[in-house]
């Protein structure tokens, strides 16, 4: 296997993990912030405690999702500097939006936590909303990259005219379909995560809130997903063929099955207000993210950028300046896998063995 292909799969692995964790933190972050705001407006002590519990979950996972975002950057710069240079040049405004959002989100998470109970609830709630909204604007920037390597608009304009409008990526209708598809998904996942974690607490009200978000946005996400899949036929025929009839058709079928099962379990769990369904709903929700992003990232292989029914091969964007030894590449991949195992063990201990039980009840 060539270095460029190893880099492609390594990049895909990093993107897959990053998206899974980001799906949790963005959705959970909004639920925490909005619950805090509602607690202030209605003077509801339960909602404030609920918000605090939910936010602690987000804090545990936020750092790791950010680390894998950095790893994506390292893969792009180390293995695909040509693609990185092209994206930076053509998609400077979307990248700037994403970077500014990150610069707002990281400090606001810390401020939201450390000012809890120390400043007026009105200002604290405002900080929480800023933190949550910045989570939505990060993919407003980064999803532009995915839309451009799937259905190029700004890149096509640049290759044709050697110039590009700063907002050209946002003139691409496919971007907005991808962005909405992403937002509805993360909100649904966040809800099912909250439902499961509240079931560990025996919090029936919290379970119901989680189901409201998870099931509610899933009902929006399903038709949005159908529209997004159908749009591939017009905007990216190669991706549509690969997903529908080609090598990624099993992943497509698996996602349909997973989403269907999630819908059934979500409805049953909400109607019966049962905690027993929450674990399986969470597993299915994360599986849906996994299969969805597997198709979004992998179905373009062996191309890095898809242009209609064809594309630009991976090797065209590979590092032409330094030949990274394959031994070093395998060592890096092994280190990432070990790091993942260590984190998941630590997260399991923090969330399920000790962390939530340490939240004060008053």
Order of alpha helices (4+ residues) and beta strands (2+ residues): alpha-alpha-alpha-alpha-alpha-alpha-alpha-alpha-alpha-alpha-alpha-beta-beta-alpha
